Amino acid sequence: MKELLTPLIQTEIIIRLLASPAGQNLRGMLHNNTSVYKIANAVNWFKENYAESITMDMLAAKVHMNTSTFRQLFKKVTSMSPLQYLKTIRLQNARNFMLSEDIDAASAAIRVGYESISQFSREYKRYFGTSPKQDVKNMRI
């Protein structure tokens, strides 16, 4: 019975998603020339290359958009600026490295692309609410 219902349930979910307010964005991700597709490519680039140094001009050029339009559309689609998004990915990955590989904050900061350890610590505390060292200690308890 489950084998018969699963495809029907999946189809129903897809139809409801496409008919929802988010449906236009979802449909846009399927077409190569849409702005949403280009932003999805930028998001994927961030996820795969978060430790690399890149300017927004360079990333906008990678997805064939001008910088101003890229920033505006990126924020509209993700609810974050491109730099905020990159920072979030870097901080979350640094936290994962400190927890899973037992490395210190300075090593994690460098590994995820920060050039300044003090900036990393400030941003980490602002994002997670506590210092990297204390956060890792709390997570292990």
N, C-alpha and C positions, 0 to 999 in steps of 0.2 A: 504494500500500500504506500509506504514511504517513497519508493522508487517512482511511483506514478504521480505523487503530489509535489515532489521536490521541483521538477521543471516548471510546473504551473505556478508554484509559489514564487520562484525566481522571476518568471515572466511578469507576474503581478507586481513585484517589487520594482522591477525595471520600468514598467509602464507608469507606476505611481511616481517614481523619481523623475522621469522625463516630463510628466505632466505638472510637476510641482514648480514653484517659483525658481528653484535651482535648475530646472530642466534645460533652460536655455544655455546656461553655462556648461552643463554636462554634454549637451549636443555639440556645443562649440569645441569641446575638447577632442571631438572625433574628426574634425575637419582641419586639415593642415594650414589653411590660410586664415583662420580666424584668430583674433587677438587672444582669446582665451586659450587656444591651443599653444600659442607662442608663450604665454605666461606659464602654462603647464610645463613647457620645455625648460623655462628658466628655473622653475621650482625643482625640476629633476636635476638640472645642472647644479644648483645649490646643494642638493642632497648628496650628490656624488663628488663634488669638488669643494666642499665647505672650507677646507684648509688652505685653498689657493687664494692668492691675492688677486683681486679683480676690481676694476672700477665699474660703476653703474653704466658709464658710457660704453665700456667694452661688452658688458652683458647685454645691454640694449641692442648693440650692434650684432651680437651673436644670434638674437632672435628677430633681427631685421625690423627694429622699431627705433624711433627717435627716443632719446633719454627721457624727455618730459612725459611723453605718452606712456612709455614703459613704466615709469614710476607711478603715474596716476592709475593705470590699469592694474598693475601689480597690487596696489593697495586696495583697489575695488574688489579684486578677485580673492585676495588672501586676508584682507583686513589688517595688513601690516605693510610697512614700507619694505622695499627690498633689503635695506640694511638691517632693519629690525628682524626680518625673517632669517637672514644670514646669522645674525647674532644669536637668535634662539636656537638654531641648528647647532652652532658651535658650542654653546653652553650645554645643551642637552648631551651632545656627544662627549664633551669633556667630563661631564658627570658620569656617564656610562663607563668611560675609560678608567676613571678613578675608582669606581666601584668594582668593575669586572677584572681589571688588570692590576689593581692595587698600586697605581702610580700617584705621585704627588701632584698638587695643583699646578706647579710651574711646568712640569713635564706635559700634563694634559693641555695646558694653555698653548704651549708651543705646538703640540701635535694637532690641535684643531685650528691653528692659523693665527693665534694672537702673537703680536710682537712685543707687547708690554704685559708683564705679569701683573703689575699693579692695576692696570686697566681691566684685565681679566677678572681679578679678585673683586673689584668694585662692581663690575657688571654682573658677576655671578651672585654676589650678595643682593644686589638690586632685584635680580630675577628670581632667585630661590629663597631669599629672605634670611640667609645666613652665610657665613664664610664657607668656602669650599671644604676646608678641613673639618669644620663643625658639621656641615651637611653630610659629608661622607660618614662621619662618626655616628650621627643620628640615624642614617639609613641602615647602618650595620647592626644597630641595637635591636 
